[in-house]
Amino acid sequence: MSTSGATPTAGSTSAAPPAPPRSRTRRVEPPPRLDTSRWSGHVTVQAAVRDLAAAHRELIMLVHWDGLTLAEAAELLGLNPSAVRSRCSAARAALRAALLDTTEVATTG
């Protein structure tokens, strides 16, 4: 007597076939529509960073764009960490001043 195609009965030693793997895909929602009203601010910041002195721009990019710590930036630049902290503070002040000048021109002009 052939048992192929027969359903297992109680006490049967044959194992049930393995379940198919579950799908791990998720439904991805499309990105929201771009809000271009905020872009002018981004362009303003990019222009202000671009107009900084090279040393200030380098520190801003390393610390705030690339995410390096002050110690990592100091090691990369071969400088004392306290010098990098001081220079980064000056770079932020220069960027802040440039952005305030841009904002004042935009609000008065």
C-alpha positions in Angstrom: 0.0 0.0 0.0 1.4 3.4 -1.0 1.3 6.3 1.4 2.2 9.0 -1.0 -0.5 11.7 -1.2 -2.1 10.4 2.0 -2.6 12.8 4.8 -0.6 12.0 8.0 -2.6 10.3 10.7 -2.2 10.5 14.5 0.9 8.8 15.5 2.5 9.2 12.1 6.2 9.8 12.1 6.3 11.9 8.9 6.9 15.6 9.4 4.7 18.2 7.9 6.3 20.1 5.0 8.1 23.3 6.1 6.0 26.5 5.9 7.1 28.9 3.2 9.3 31.7 4.4 7.4 34.8 5.4 7.8 37.8 3.2 10.0 40.5 4.9 9.0 43.2 2.5 7.2 46.2 3.8 5.0 48.5 1.9 7.0 51.7 1.4 5.0 54.9 1.3 5.9 57.4 -1.4 7.8 60.5 -0.1 5.7 63.5 0.7 5.6 66.2 -1.9 8.6 68.5 -1.6 8.0 71.7 0.2 10.1 74.1 -1.9 9.1 77.1 0.3 11.9 76.1 2.7 14.6 75.8 0.1 15.5 79.5 0.1 16.8 79.1 3.7 18.9 76.1 2.7 20.3 78.0 -0.2 21.1 80.9 2.1 23.0 78.7 4.5 24.9 77.0 1.7 25.9 80.4 0.2 27.0 81.7 3.7 29.1 78.6 4.3 30.6 78.9 0.8 31.6 82.5 1.5 33.4 81.7 4.8 37.2 81.9 4.9 38.6 78.5 3.9 39.7 77.6 7.4 36.3 78.4 8.9 34.5 76.5 6.1 36.7 73.5 6.6 35.9 73.3 10.3 32.1 73.9 9.8 32.1 71.1 7.2 34.1 68.6 9.3 32.2 69.1 12.5 28.7 70.0 11.4 28.4 68.3 8.0 30.6 65.2 8.4 29.7 64.8 12.1 33.3 64.6 13.4 33.8 65.4 17.1 36.2 68.3 17.9 38.8 65.7 19.0 38.5 63.8 15.7 38.7 67.1 13.7 41.8 68.1 15.7 43.5 64.7 15.0 42.6 65.0 11.3 43.9 68.5 11.0 47.0 67.9 13.2 45.9 70.5 15.7 45.5 70.7 19.5 41.8 70.0 20.4 41.5 73.3 22.3 42.7 75.2 19.2 40.0 73.4 17.1 37.4 74.2 19.7 38.4 77.9 19.6 38.6 78.0 15.8 35.2 76.2 15.5 33.7 78.8 17.8 35.1 81.6 15.6 33.8 79.8 12.5 30.3 79.5 14.0 30.4 83.2 14.9 31.4 84.1 11.3 28.6 82.0 9.9 26.1 83.4 12.3 27.1 87.0 11.3 26.9 86.1 7.6 23.4 84.6 8.1 22.3 87.6 10.1 23.5 90.0 7.4 21.7 87.9 4.8 18.5 87.9 6.9 18.6 91.7 7.4 19.0 92.3 3.7 16.1 90.0 2.9 13.8 91.6 5.4 14.7 95.2 4.6 15.1 94.9 0.8 
